[in-house]
Amino acid sequence: MPDSCLRSSVEKPVQEVLPVLPGNIRRLLDRLPETFLEQVEEIRLRQGRPLALGLARKDVFVSNDGNITGSASEAYLVTPADIDRLVQVISNSSLYALEEELKNGFLTLPGGHRVGVSGRAVMEKGKVKTLKHLSCFNIRISKEIIGAADAVLTHLVDRNRSTIYHTILVSPPRCGKTTLLRDLIRQISNGAPGSGLSGFTVGVVDERSEIAACYRGIPQRDVGMRTDVLDGCPKAEGMMLLLRVMGPQVIATDEIGRQGDIAALEEVMNAGVKVLATVHGSSIAELADRPSLAYLFRLRMVERFVILSRSRGVGTIEEIIDGKSL
């Protein structure tokens, strides 16, 4: 069984996030050691509650003097002015322009960093139209790790056909599946002679702008020289669009799960295009209990399942399973 965990090769990705924070919070974080800031995976702002940082193994609070504390009573409390300033910056002072993104509960910053938001839901015909009175924010730090897929790729190559297997990466949140997916895309696109793989044309459906981190349509992350990115498009529609117009040999996407996603994956695979995707979960048994994913298992078309965890660090590869054996 491969044993791997992800280590960042990108310099200080958290520095891409700090400029969007309210000035006083940014000043508190600037007082923290750089070596500590590099470990931060999430920054959580909740109005009237402690400023919190998510690390690999635990969450901590930031005190009024810019130190780390485990005590909520010593922590800096996020103010209404902090929230107002954050909203102004991430929306460029036009929250209305972000109505579509707010409907999905998140915004994406340059660099692929995602801001989860919550507040009061505005409903229309039984569906969330947008959010207002925003009060809670979770900024997740995106880290590009060149070489993250080195230990995995060789297990996903079908050497008899000189291609890759249909592959699903499985993990709970914050276990590195998007980071691993990004580097797989890069290596499959560029080619990896050491794994017996020539370069392939890859189509990426990046619904949440986390994989390629496009800015005005241009990927800000390295997803390879033969990769075409469809940014901000729902997965099912995006896969069909790429299949029709871009001639991909591989289609990659993140966080499948809806029935429409599975139907699109089935059509892609039946068209002779390889699939590379991720899904939330901790085991094959858990996935099989979900109706849409149970159908995917019955198709018996997925050839490899890569199970990730953080038992030995973010991106630990617990198991690679032959889908045909299930």
C-alpha positions, 0 to 999 in steps of 0.5 A: 500500500502506498504511504504518502502525504502532501508537503507544500512546495509553494512559498507562503500561500497564506500570504495570498489571503492576508490582503483580503482580511480586515486591517486589524486582523491582518496585523494580528496574524502578521505578528505570528511566526512565518513558520506557524502561518505556513501551517494554517489551513483555515481562517475562521471569522464569526461575528462576536466570537473568537478569531480561529485558525484551523491547523492539521491537528487542531484549531487555535484562537488568536489573542488580542496581542497576536499570540496563539491561545487555546482559551476563548476568553483570551481570544480576539473577538471578531467585530461587526466592523471586521465583517463589514470590511471583509465583505467589502473587500471580497465583493469589491464593494458590490455584494449584489454582483456575487449573488450567484456565488453566494447562492452556492455558499462560497466565493473563490479568491485569486489563487484558488482560496475558497471563502465559505460563507453563512448568514440568512438564506433568501429563498425563492420557489423553495431554493436558496436565491442568495445569502444576506446578513453574512456573519460567518466566514471560513477561508480555506488556504489552497496549496499547490504542491508540485509532485504531490501525485508522484507516489500515486500516478504509477498505480493509475497508469494502464500500461497495456493501453498506454493510458490511465484508469478511470479513477476516483479520489476519496477522502473526508474534507481537508485531506488533500484530495483537490491538491492531489487531483491538481498534480495528477492533472498536471502530470497527465497533461505534461506527460510522465515518462517515469510512469510510462505516460505520454501527455494527454489532452485534459479537460477540467470542469472547475466549478468552484475555481479551486483546481486551476484558480482561474483569473479572467479565464487564465489558470493561476495554478499549474495544471499542465500544458495540454489542459483546457479549463472550464471555470465556474461551470456546474459539473454535469453541464461542463463535462458534456460541453467539454466532451462536445467541443474540446476533444479531451482524452481525459476529463477531470472534476472535483467533488462529484455526488449528485445524480446528474454528475454520475450520469455525465460521468457515465456518458463520458466513460462510454465515449471512450474518455478517461475520468479523473474525479474526487468525492467526499467520503472515508471508505468505499462502504460509505460511498456505496450507501449513497444512491447516486454513487451506488449506481456508479458502483453498479456500472463497474466502470471505475477502475481505481479508487484512491482512499485518502486520510490524514492519519500520517499527515494531509494527503496520506494514501491509505489504499488504492483499490481495483474497482473491478474487484468490488 
